[in-house]
Amino acid sequence: MVRRIAGALLALVFVAVALPEVASAQHGRVLVVGGTPAGVAAAVAAARRGADVVLVARGTTLGGVLTDAMMDQWDLNLGRDGAPIEAGLFREIYATLGDSFTPAAAADAFADLVEAEPRIQLITGARPIEVHVAGESERTVTSVTFLSTREHRMFTVAAMSVIDATDDGDVAALAGARYSVGRQDTGVDQRMQPVTLMFTLADVDWPAVVAGYNVRRFGAGGAYDRRAWGYAKLMAAYRSHSPEVLVPDLNFGHEDGGAVTVNAIDVLGVDGRFDAELARARALAEREAPDLVAFLRARLPGFAHARIGRFADALYVRETRHFDGLERLTATDVWTGRIPADTIGLSSYPMDLHPVVADERPAYAPVRHVYGIPFGSLVPVGFANLLLASPAISASHLASGSARVIPTTIEEGEAAGAAAALVEGRGLTFADFVRRSSARTALRDDLQAHGAIVAEAGPS
């Protein structure tokens, strides 16, 4: 586990009323903002390539929604043969955690990755409040000021490259980068996909859950040792307490200690950028949970004695901002399996768009197409040294239904960290990895040398 936090924080903070003091990493090379899986991947990738990194996380643990929101399973990207199409850092993390895991196991895994890299300086419990930018036509982020939520003090970190790995693109927004929100790009409105509050159940008879899945009764899905999903036919009969709440299907995770996690309650009409909106959504979901559990007790094998254990510390927010990048990932790119020249990782998760309004129907069938994540979608328009690695990359509302999944954001983080380490001393900019074939090749070769997969395997 990481133990350098307190010393690093004391070395960097200053009292809010004092004049701002700029703090930096040893050589001021890379700043990663966000303790998400993508943020950890970015920091580790840059450090392994010799860069000195400052990693600033808002929470006290690393892992983002895997730890805070209780998301305990992967949405895997698989090829046409059902084999994984992601390697690199994701494969390392997956080898440690497996298909499903507890929030504590995820936190330990990410902390161990960071602890193993002495070039990473970790600061936790801090959020960005101001971004300092120089230049006009091509702007440079010179430093970022943070507020320590525990110390109630501010500190500033300067770096040559900045990677925004916050799920909502907080740094890019503070820097003035252009973005849309939700489905704004469709021209309908600015609504976002619903948020979900996960919780645990105790006293579930899991063997009965596994033995009792009936496709004719419950619809497509299944139940195995570690997880169960589906139940859409059953949930069609469920009536929520509020019209703002949907429970279209069920996803369960079976933890080693016997607890069962529930991913089911979607709250509509929530703007995940604002704490007040999230608090309202939490209240609605906590009000709904007892009714849902009572419904399951009466109808699902293994749930007769189920009772609520605890709620996740944070809601799972699927969508907020979509930034304008040098390239934009579209639904057509996903559906047709486009693999652009600057691909930095492969994805294939279906366009899993949860309903924005109660009567919305899926826009695309739940099928997989292997496609490439373009590096240009990580580069906000008008910025020389800023990258994104999160659901907020440059992608349309529809395309983000696939690209938002955590394994894909880990690919983005690894590529961003590699690019940040490569630009210094080579006369390169992040835009060069999009526009110049030699730079694209250098980045893709580097990623492949570190185990990543950036192209489909040819016929054997």
N, C-alpha and C positions, 0 to 999 in steps of 0.2 A: 504494500500500500504506500501511497505517496505521503511523505513526512516533511517535505520541504516547504509546505504551503505558508505556514505562519512566518517563517523567516523571510521568504520572498516578499510577502505582503508588507511586512514592516519596513523592508528596504525600499519599497516603492511608493508608499502612501504619503500624502501630505494633508494637513488640516485644510478643510474646505475654504476657510477664510484666507489662507495664505495664497501667495502668488503661485500659479501652476508651475510645477516642476516636472520636467520630462524624464521619464525612466525608460530604459531600454534593455533588451537582452544584451548578452555579452558583446555581440557585434551588431546588434540592432537589425537583424536580417529579416525574420519572419514573425509576424503577429497573427495568431489564430484566435478568433473570438467564437466561443461556443463549445461547451463541454459535451456536445452531441457525439454520436458515433462517427459522423463525418469530421467533426473537429479533432477528435483523437486521431483518426486516420491521417488527416492533413499534418498534424504536428509530428506524428511518428514518421511519416514519409519524408518530411523535410529534414528532420533530425538525422535519420539514417543516411541521408545524402550529405551530411556535414554541415547543415545549417543550424544556427542557434535560434531557438524558438521560445517565444512567450505564448503560453496557452492560457486564456482567461475564460473561466466557466462561471455561469450565473449561479448554478447550484453548488452545493457542498460536495456532491459526488459527480462522477462522470457517467455518461450514458444517455442523457437526454430522455426521450420518451420510453426507452427500455427500462430505465430505473425510476423515473418520476411518474410516468403514466402507466406503468405496469404492463407495457407491451412485451409479452414473454415468448413470442414466436416470430420466426422470420417469414417474410413474404419473398420467397426465393425466385431468382431468375433462372429458368431452366431452358435448355436447348430443345431442339426437335426430338432428340432421343431421350429426353427426360433427365439428361446429365446437367450438372451445374455449369454455367457459363461465366462464373466469376471466380477469380482466384486472388492472388495478391494478399493484401491485408485482410480482406473479408474472409478468405479461407483460414487465415490464422485465428481470427475471432471465432469463426464457426467451429473450428476444431476444438476450441476451448469450451464453448457454450452448448454445442449441439443444436438440435432442432428446436428445443424449448428450454427455458431456464427461468430462474427467479431474478427479481430485480437486484438482489444482493450479489448473486453470482455475476450478473452483468457488470455491476459496479466494480467488483473485484477484478474482473478481466480487463476492463478499460484502465483501471488504476495501475495494474501490473504492466500493461503496455507502455504507459507513460513513465512509470518508475524505472523501467529498463533503459530509458534513453536519457543519459546525463545532460544532453544538450537542451532538454525541454525544461523550462521554468514554469511551473504550474501555479496559478493564482485562482482560488475559488471564491464563491460568494460575491461576485462583482458583475455589474451590468454596464454596458456602454451608454453614456449620456451625451457625448459630443464627439464629433469627428472633425478633425482639422484637415483642410484640403487646400492645396496650392495649385495654381495654373488655371487656365480657362478652357481652351479647346480640348486639351487632354489633361484631365485633372489627376493629381497625385495625392493620395491619402498620406499625410506626413505623420500623424499620430492619432490616437484614440484616447479619450478621457473616460474613465470608469468611476462608478460609485460603488464603494464597498458596502454591501448591504448589512454586514455585521458591524463594521467599524464606523459607518456613516461618515466616511472620509472619501476624498477623491484622489485618484492617481492617474497619470498619463503614461502611455507606452508609445514609443516611436519605433518604426520598423521600415525597412525598405519595401517589403511586400506584406499585404494584409489579406487574410483569408476570412471571409464572413461565413462561418459555419453555424450561425443561429438559424433556427427553423424558419423564422419570419424575415430574414434578411435585415436585421435591425441596424447593422453597421452601414450597409449600402443605403438604406433609407435615410439615416442621419447624414450621410455624405451627399445626399441630393440626387442619387441615381433614380432614373425613371422606372416606374412600375405600374402595373394594373393590379386589381385585387379580385379574388374569386373568379367568377365567370364574366368579368367585365369585357373581356376580349370577344365574347359572343354577341355583344350589343344588347343583351336582354336586361341585365341588372348587375349588381356587384355582390350578389349572394355567394357564399362560400359553402364548401362541403361541410356537413355537420361535424360537431365535436363529439367525443365519446368519453364517458367516465367509466373506467374499469373498476371492478371490485372482486373480492374473493368470497368463496363460499366454504363453509366447514360442513362436515358430516354428510358428504356426498359419497355414495357407494359407487366408486369408479368402475369396478368390474361389471356392475349392472348397467352402467352407461355404455360401456363398450359392447356388451352382449345385446343391448336393447335397441341399437340403431336399426330402424326399419325404413328403407328407402321409400316404400309405397306409402307409408304413413307420414314420414317426415320430409320427403323430397331428397334431392341430391345432397350428398355429404357423406360423413363417415365418422367413426369413433375408433381410436387406437389407444395405445398405452399412454401417450403423452398429450394427445389433443383430440378434440371432437369439434365438428363444424357442420353447418347446414341448418336443418330444421325449419326451412322456409315455409313448408306447408303447415306445420304446427303453428308458427308465429302469425300466419295469416288470420288466425282467429283471435289474436291478442288485441286488446284495445287499451291504449295507453291512457294515463291519467290526464295528459296535456296534449293538445294538438301540435305542440312544438316538439314532441318526443316521438321517435320512431324506433321500433324493434323489429326490423325486417327479417333477421335471422340470428343465429347464435354461434359464438365461437368460445370454446372452453379450452383451458390449459390445465393439465394435471401436474402439480408440483410434487417434488419428492416427499415433502412432509405431509401430503394428503390434501392440502388446500386446492381448490379449483378456482381458476381465474375466469371471469366472465367479461367478454367483449361483446356488447350487444346494444347498449342504450345510446342511440344517436340523438343529439339535441340540435334542432334546426335553427337557422336565423341568428347564428352567433358569429361575431367578428372577433376572432381569436387574438387580435392585436391588443385588446383592451381588457384589463383586469376586471372591470365591472361586468363586462359581458361574460367572462369566464366564471365569475362568481354566480351569476344568474343561471348559467348552464349547469353548474355543479348542484345548485339547489334543486333544479328541476330533475336532474338525474337521481339524486339521493332520495327525492320524493318518490320517484318511479320504481326504484329497486325493490322495495318490499312487495309491491304489487306483482312485479315480474317473478320474483322468487315464489310467491304464493301460486302463481299460474304454473310454474314449472313443477312444484311439489305435487300438484294434482295430476300432471300429465306426462312427466318424463320418468322413465325407469332410472332408479338410483338417486332421485332427488326428493324422496318422501320426507326426509329429515333435514334437508338443506337449510342452512341459516347463514346470514351475511356475516362475513368476517371483518374486512376493512376495505375502505375505498382508497383508490390511488391518490397519491399526493397531488398529481396534476392531471388535467384532461389531455386526451390525445387530440391535437389540432391538426387536421389533414391539410389545410390550405389557408393561406392568407395572401401574401404578395407574390406576384410573378414579375420579375425584373426584365427590362429590355436588354438583351445581350447582343453581342456581335452576330450570334446565330440564335434562332428560336426553334425549339423542338415542337413539332406540331403533331396532331393526331394522325395526319397522313404519314408522317415519318414513322410513327409507331406501327400503324396498321400495315404499311407496305414493307416494313423491315428495312428501312434505309440505314445504311452504315456509311456515314460521311468520311471524308479523308482525314479529319481531325478527331476521329473517334478515340475516346480514352477509356471506354469500358462498354460492355454489352449489357443489355437489359431485355427482358421479355415478359415482365409481369403484365397481365391483362389490364386494360383501362378500367380500373376498379373505382368508378365514380359513385360515391354514396349520394342519395338523392338530396338535391339542394332545397327542393320543396316536396311536400308530402306525396304528391301524385306524379312526380317525375319518374320516367321509365329509363332504363339503361340505354345509352346512346350507341353502345357497341357490344357485341357478343363477348362473353368472357373467354376469349381464346388468346393464345400466345403467338407473338411474332418477334423474332430476334431482331433487335435494332441497336444502333450505336448512339451513345451519348456524346454529342459534339462538344469539344473543349470550348468552342465559341459561346455555348450557352452558359458557361461559367463566368464569362467576361462581361461585366456591365458596360454598356455603351458610354464612351466618354471618359473612361478611367484607365490610367496606365498601369497601376500596381495593385488593383483590387480584384479579388476573385470571390465567387460564390460557391458553396458546396452544401446544398440543402434542398428542401422542396421549393425554395424560392428562386431557383435558377430560371433562366429564360425558357419558359415552356408555356404552351397554351393551357387553358383550364382543362381541356379534354386530355391532352398529353400528360399532364401532371397526375392524372389518375393512375398512370403506370409509373412514371419517373419518381414519384414521391416516396417510394418504398425505401426502407433503410439500407438494404444491401446496395442499392443504386447510389444513394447519397454517400456511402462509404467509398465506392469507386470514385466519385467526384472528389471527395476529400483527399484520397491518395493521389489523384492526378494534380490537384491544386498544390499539395505539398511538394510534389516532385517538380512542378513548374516553378514554384517559388525558389527552390534550391538551384534550379538550372539557369534562371535569368541572370543572376549576378555574375559579373565578370565575363559574360559572353556577348554583351551588346545586344541582348534580346529584350523584347517586351512581351507581355502576355498575348497581345494581338498577333505577334509573329507566329505563335503556335497555331494560329488559325490561317494566316495569310501566306506564310512562307513554307514551301514544301520541306526545305532542309530543317527548319525548326520543328515542324510537325513530326518529321521522322525522328529527330533527336528525342523528343518527348515520348513518343510511342515506343521507341527502342529502349529508352530508360525504364518505362513502366514494364515492358515485357521482361527486361533483365531482372526486375524485382518480382517477377512471378505473375503480373497482371495479364489478363486476356483482353486484347483490343481488336481482335478480328476473329471471325468464325473459322473453325477448323475446316480444311478442305476435305474432299472425299478420300477415304482410306484406300 
